[in-house]
Amino acid sequence: MKAYVFPGQGAQFPGMGKDLYENSAEAKELFDKANDILGFDITNIMFEGTVDDLKQTKVTQPAIFLHSVLLAKTLKDFTPDMVAGHSLGEFSALVANGTLTFEVGLKLVSQRALAMQKACEIEPSTMAAIVGLDDAIVEEVCASIEDIVVPANYNCPGQLVISGSIAGIDKACEILTEKGARRALKLVVGGAFHSPLMEPAREELAAAIKATTFSTPTCPVYQNVNAAPTSDPEVIKENLIAQLTAPVRWTKTMQNMIADGATSWTEIGPGKVLQGLMMKVDRKMETTGVSSYEA
């Protein structure tokens, strides 16, 4: 069974998608349509912008979505048996399996990005990657801190990203280093994604999602909030809303896809992060990536 997965925020790079625009008539048409939908020239930023230009949340999320979805559309034999996406990547996955149209998916991603940016501006916050400790130890330390600090991304065994207030993250990193973490590295992000501090964004996105028609997908999507497969549009909606303030259970997602019969694992979109995480879970899995038109 073929599993296709889609990356999230952080995978962007200058020049992303330019080869698609230049070589695929369908991709060019959809890129031009994206400029109209978003109300600004995202293609110019993607193709010619700097690293800092691409870091803007309102740009980053649509850019990664566009790169991932248009790569999938150019594949000659794209017949997924199961899909999943890391955080933002879940929207790409939902276009890939037919739950959302390209246009609807892009509009929701744009609304999500703007809502998250506004939530980040309400209270300064951040995230940190913790490497080399059991999840239980990280969870225990997060729970012991008075400020908001929660597990945000269960990426693979021994790698957990935490999210919360700046003071809380600083304290957690200090304690976790004392407890033997190989790394406790604060990330360069706009705010505390997948934490209670995203509640204003969750409420705003919930209204948009509830007003949107979701179709029955062609194959199950394994969703972030519970790592479980579903093809029920209403369940998909509820899980997508909950995702903004809940942790990304990526380790369990990978394990469940393998248990359910995945025999190949293809990452579609910028970077190779998800391929690397799979290697931490099952080195025997046939793992590939599609990150350019040539690939």
Stockholm file with secondary structure:
# STOCKHOLM 1.0

chainA/1-295         MKAYVFPGQGAQFPGMGKDLYENSAEAKELFDKANDILGFDITNIMFEGTVDDLKQTKVTQPAIFLHSVLLAKTLKDFTPDMVAGHSLGEFSALVANGTLTFEVGLKLVSQRALAMQKACEIEPSTMAAIVGLDDAIVEEVCASIEDIVVPANYNCPGQLVISGSIAGIDKACEILTEKGARRALKLVVGGAFHSPLMEPAREELAAAIKATTFSTPTCPVYQNVNAAPTSDPEVIKENLIAQLTAPVRWTKTMQNMIADGATSWTEIGPGKVLQGLMMKVDRKMETTGVSSYEA
#=GR chainA/1-295 SS CEEEEECCTTCCCTTTTHHHHHHCHHHHHHHHHHHHHHTSCHHHHHHHCCHHHHHSHHHHHHHHHHHHHHHHHHCSSCCCSEEEESTTHHHHHHHHTTSSCHHHHHHHHHHHHHHHHHHHHHSCEEEEEEESSCHHHHHHHHHHCSSCEEEEEEEETTEEEEEEEHHHHHHHHHHHHHTTCSEEEECCCSSCTTSGGGHHHHHHHHHHHHTSCCCCCSSCEECTTTCCEECCHHHHHHHHHHTTTSCBCHHHHHHHHHHTTCCEEEEESSSSHHHHHHHHHCTTSEEEEECSSCC
#=GC SS_cons         CEEEEECCTTCCCTTTTHHHHHHCHHHHHHHHHHHHHHTSCHHHHHHHCCHHHHHSHHHHHHHHHHHHHHHHHHCSSCCCSEEEESTTHHHHHHHHTTSSCHHHHHHHHHHHHHHHHHHHHHSCEEEEEEESSCHHHHHHHHHHCSSCEEEEEEEETTEEEEEEEHHHHHHHHHHHHHTTCSEEEECCCSSCTTSGGGHHHHHHHHHHHHTSCCCCCSSCEECTTTCCEECCHHHHHHHHHHTTTSCBCHHHHHHHHHHTTCCEEEEESSSSHHHHHHHHHCTTSEEEEECSSCC
//
